[in-house]
Amino acid sequence: MTPSISAVKVLLAVGLLTACQGASPAPAFTLSCHSASTATTRQMHCIRTDTRNGEVLRVDLTKLPSTNGPTATSPGPAGRYQTACEAAASAEQADFYCVRLDTGSGEMMVINLSKVALTP
């Protein structure tokens, strides 16, 4: 027995609806970090983009809160957080920086890597 065209359309619609309900919404904010280093200086630069209206902001890392313990917060939907890390090195010194972004609210935090738990 061959299904009717209307039955196939209903099955396709149900499949698409189910797939869309399980998909996470696009994040409201994204984060991109890169180092700019020379032989004598090193620095990390981050850019936060509002994906809803295209606004791009430079991030002043010196004004972000920093972790002093565990980084976990209350549970939320998958995809809520994004972390960008980058190494900045000069001939004399190298630093590794990480910034965590809440993709829904845009809130950012510098991760104090010496306070973050290790995984095997």
N, C-alpha and C positions, 0 to 999 in steps of 0.2 A: 504494500500500500504506500503510495506516494503522498507526503504531507501537502496540504494546500498552501498556496502562497501566503495567505493570511496567517496560517499557523506558523510558518517560517518567520514571518515578520514579528509575530508575538515572541517567539523564542529568541530572536535577535535582540529585540527591545529589552527583554528580561535579562539577557546576558550582558548587554551594555550597561543597564542600570546597576546590576550587581557589581560589575567591574568599576564603575564610577564611584559607587558607595564605598568601596574598599580602598580607593586611591587617596593618598594624602594630598591636601591642598598645597598649592605652590607656596613657598615661604614668602612672607611679606618683606623680609630683609635678607640680603646676602652679604658675605664678608670676604674680602680678598686681601691677603697680606704678603708683602715681599720685602726682602732686605735690599739696602743700598749701602754697599761697603767699598771702601778704598783701602789702601795700604795703612792708613793712619786712623780712620774713623769707621764706625759701623752704626747702622740704624735700621730699625724695622718701621715700615710704613703700612698702614691699613686703610682700606676704603670700605665704607658701608654704603650699600645701594638699597634704596627703597624700590622694590620691584613693582609697586603699585603705581608710582608716578614718575619713576626714573631719577629721583633726586640722589645725588652722589655727595657724600660727606667724607672729608678726611678725618681720621680718628686721632685724637690727642691721647696717646697712650698714658701720658703722665697724669691724666685726670680721671682715668677709669679706676673703679674699685679693683682691689687685688684680693685673691683668695688667701686665707690664713688657715685653711683646713680642707675638709672634704668639699668637692665641687657639686655634689648632687643636690637637687632641690626636689620639690614635690613632683610626682609623676605627671606627665602630660602626654599628648599624642606623639607618636613616632615622627621624627623629623623636626622636632621643636628646637633642637640645638645644633649649631654648626661650630666647629673649632678650626681656626686657621693658625698654623705654626710656621715659623721661619727662622733660620739661623742667620745671624749677622756677624761677620768676622772681619777683623783687621789683622795686620801683621802681629799685633801684640795681644789681642784679646778676641774671644768668640763668645757670643751669647745666643741662647735659644729662647725664643719668645713664643707664647701661645695666647690667643685671645678667643674667648667663647662668646658666641652671639646667640641670643634668644631670637629665633627667626620669626616669631610672632610679634613680640613687643619691640624688638630692636635693641634691647638692653645688652650691654657688653661688659665683659670682665676680663682683666688680665689674670692668667693662671700662674700662680706662684708654684712652679714645678717642684720646688723643694718640699712643698707641703702636700703634694698629690700622692696618693697611694700607688704602689707599683703592682704590676701584674706579672706573673711568671713569664 
